[in-house]
Amino acid sequence: MAKLYFYYASMNAGKSTTLLQADFNYRERGMTTMLWTAELDDRGGDKAIESRIGLHAEANRFAAGTDLWEQVMAAHRVEPLACVLVDEAQFLTKEQVWQLARVVDKEGIPVVCYGLRTDFQGELFPGSAALLGLADNLVELKGVCHCGRKASMNLRVDASGAAVKQAPRPRSAGMTAMWPCAGSISARH
């Protein structure tokens, strides 16, 4: 039975790498996948999804108004999909998460989403909040804080490395001024 999965973690925990490995596994077995990432993800350029260790793949890009149900179904009619993989899932809208749940429930296609759980202020992203409520399986990937403990938060820093407490959410998924950190360290800054 197909399921909706949400793999979440702090920055630099290997979410994109894990997605690209899953895509490789499906394709190596002759199965067709459909990859998505946020339109504002600027890390990979025209490669679309690129991990920090250099793996990359072409992907479709979603914006707030993208109808994922329609797009996935159009591709599935051309060639049956074995899996849909979504990077930067925190930027999905609540409606898009419901559309992906419909892909799972109505078409029996597994959907695997990867993203941040919270922003640097500990606030849930809309896509992450919807996925935490709707996903059949939740998996936390482990990142490492500079102190050596599990990173559960993201610390936003300015050009000098000082912690930023108040600022708008980043508009780019590839923002480099965020560090994974343990929750207690984030609270102290």
Secondary structure, DSSP 8 states (H G I E B T S, - for coil): ---EEEEEESTTSSHHHHHHHHHHHHHHTT--EEEEEETT--SSGGGBEE-TTS-EE--EEE-TT--HHHHHHHHHHHS--SEEEESSGGGS-HHHHHHHHHHHHHH---EEEEEESB-TTS-B-HHHHHHHHH-SEEEE--EE-TTSSEE-EEEEB-TTS-B--S----S-TT-SSEEEE-HHHHHH-
